[in-house]
Amino acid sequence: MKFLRFTLLQTYISSIQKNKKKALTVINIGIFLSIFAFSSALVTFFIEKKISDIQNQLTINQIEARDNNIVISDLDTEINSFTKYLDNESYKTAKVRYMDEFNVINKIITNRDYYGPFIYYNLFELKKELEQMKKDLGSDMFDKNNPFYVDEIIPALKNSWDEENVNSFINSLNEVDEYIKKILKIDINNYKIQEPLSLEEIVNETKSEKLNSLNLNSQILEDYIVVYDAFEALQIFYINFTDVMKGFKGLNESLIEEGKKEILYYSNQERNIILITFIFQFTIFLIIQIFEVNSVKFNLKKRAK
């Protein structure tokens, strides 16, 4: 068996000697294809890694853009709700306070009866919302000292917005922070539903102008105004915050478009580089082939002489 293998090896070597030109061509083609495959793989590895990184960032930007859309939609709904609620409350209160001037309302309702439910309901809802917010976000969205605003939002706005719009956002944040602190100082227990009054207490209330009039200054009226103004401040803040979110949405959409262009650019670059690599290596291969063919012909002529 070993003798047979040795004989085959001799035959193969003899065949190569007789067909040196063809053998060199096959070897060079193999070398050319190996180098080209290695070069292509190397180019593909680095460019595909770059494209993969861009695609990952693109996915993040798309998720953020989608989240921004959701927040903007929720804020628009909240703003519309605030607008309708405050407009209705303003109209209703203006009408009742006007009628109060003619001693129509003050004989059947006290200022606590009218202002109390508004104060209690909104104070209760606001406290519940703040507690839920701290539970979900870990912070107070209406706190002007929140690092989210101090370290991220406001510096970002100063780098991209004009001074007037930046100040508008900061002022709305400061105002809502101030009103939230004021409204939380109101004792909600003062406006809880009490036991029904006796007939004597009802008669005494109807005789008390301070209790009956909706227009005389009182702690109840002051609390009502604070709560109403606080919700107006919230409305303005939400409008400004919506503009901020729209700005981030626009930035994300711009980054998404840039990411898509970069992916297309690097894909084209990959194809072009591989093509150039192929042409360059094929040119070298042809030059080598020409030199080797001439070398073989020269040696054959030399032996023939």
C-alpha positions, -999 to +999 in steps of 0.1 A: +000+000+000+028+024+009+045+016-024+013+023-043+010+057-026+046+065-033+041+056-070+010+078-072+029+107-056+057+103-081+032+102-110+016+133-096+049+152-093+059+141-128+025+153-141+031+187-124+065+190-140+050+183-174+021+207-168+039+233-148+020+261-165-014+247-158-004+238-122+009+273-115-023+288-129-044+265-106-023+274-076-024+311-083-062+310-087-065+292-054-043+318-037-062+346-054-096+332-043-083+326-007-069+361-003-100+376-019-123+356+004-102+367+035-102+403+024-140+403+017-147+386+051-125+412+068-143+441+051-177+426+057-169+420+094-159+456+102-186+472+081-213+449+093-203+456+129-206+493+122-240+488+105-251+466+135-242+494+160-261+519+139-291+495+137-291+491+175-290+529+180-317+532+153-339+508+173-334+528+205-343+560+187-375+544+172-386+532+207-380+567+221-399+583+193-428+559+199-427+566+236-426+604+229-457+600+207-475+583+235-465+610+261-475+638+237-509+621+230-515+617+268-505+653+274-528+666+247-557+647+262-548+661+297-546+696+283-579+694+266-594+679+298-580+708+319-592+734+294-628+721+294-628+716+331-614+750+340-636+768+314-667+752+327-657+759+363-649+795+355-682+801+337-703+784+364-686+803+392-688+836+374-725+831+369-731+820+406-710+849+420-729+873+398-763+860+411-749+862+446-748+900+443-786+899+441-789+878+473-804+849+452-778+822+460-768+832+495-800+821+511-798+785+500-760+778+498-729+788+518-695+795+504-683+762+519-711+743+502-702+758+469-664+760+470-658+730+493-665+701+469-642+717+442-614+721+467-618+687+483-621+667+450-591+684+433-569+683+464-577+646+469-570+638+432-538+658+431-524+641+463-533+607+449-516+615+415-484+628+432-482+596+453-487+575+422-461+595+403-435+591+430-443+554+431-440+549+393-412+575+385-395+577+418-397+615+417-420+644+416-427+656+380-436+691+393-405+697+414-383+723+398-353+708+416-358+674+400-324+663+385-344+654+354-350+691+347-318+705+363-293+681+347-310+670+315-340+690+302-331+726+309-294+722+296-307+705+265-332+733+259-306+760+264-285+743+237-313+741+211-341+766+220-341+804+219-339+822+253-376+832+253-389+796+249-365+783+275-376+810+300-412+802+292-406+765+302-386+774+333-412+800+345-441+775+340-421+749+360-413+773+388-450+784+389-464+749+390-439+740+417-449+770+438-486+762+434-483+726+442-465+735+475-493+759+483-521+735+475-506+708+496-506+731+526-544+732+525-560+709+551-582+686+532-600+676+564-617+711+565-636+701+534-647+666+541-684+659+542-698+666+576-728+654+595-761+670+584-767+704+602-795+708+626-824+732+618-810+758+641-775+756+625-790+760+591-810+791+602-778+806+617-759+800+585-785+817+564-782+847+587-744+849+584-734+870+555-698+860+559-708+823+554-733+829+527-717+853+504-696+838+476-678+872+470-666+882+505-630+874+512-626+842+533-602+814+538-625+791+518-624+816+489-587+819+491-583+781+491-606+779+461-586+804+442-553+787+450-567+753+437-581+769+406-549+788+399-528+757+405-547+738+379-543+767+355-505+766+362-506+728+355-523+734+322-497+759+311-469+736+323-483+707+303-485+729+272-448+738+276-438+702+285-457+690+253-435+714+233-404+698+250-416+663+241-423+674+205-388+687+203-374+654+215-396+636+191-383+657+162-347+651+173-354+613+174-370+614+140-340+633+127-316+607+142-337+579+127-334+594+092-296+599+097-293+563+109-311+550+078-288+571+056-257+558+074-269+522+070-274+528+033-241+546+030-221+518+047-239+491+027-229+508-005-194+513+008-191+476+016-201+466-019-178+492-034-148+482-013-153+445-020-155+453-057-124+475-056-106+448-036-116+422-062-104+444-091-071+452-074-063+416-065-074+403-099-051+428-115-022+416-093-032+380-102-030+387-139+004+404-136+018+375-117+003+351-143+019+371-171+053+370-154+051+333-146+039+324-182+068+344-197+092+327-172+080+292-182+083+300-219+118+314-213+129+283-195+115+260-222+133+280-249+165+279-229+162+241-225+154+237-262+187+254-271 
